[in-house]
């Protein structure tokens, strides 16, 4: 006789918390700044523009991205 295993229902997986677009852009800009600093470049607006960041985005996010880059650098150091 064939017996089937009873399947107990699993709890649904926890939902991932989505970060805001601003937080993602700040993180990406901070990563670019850390990469520039690591290779000896100066992290200026012109250097970010050369990496395809637009001037309005740079003006809006640069202070927060610099702070995030400092935090990342301190953690790695």
Buried (B, 14 or more C-beta within 10 A) or exposed (E): EEEEEEEEEEEEEEEEEEEEEEEEBBBBBBBBBBEBBEEEEEBEEEBBEEEEBEEEBBEBBBEBBBEBBBEBBEEEE
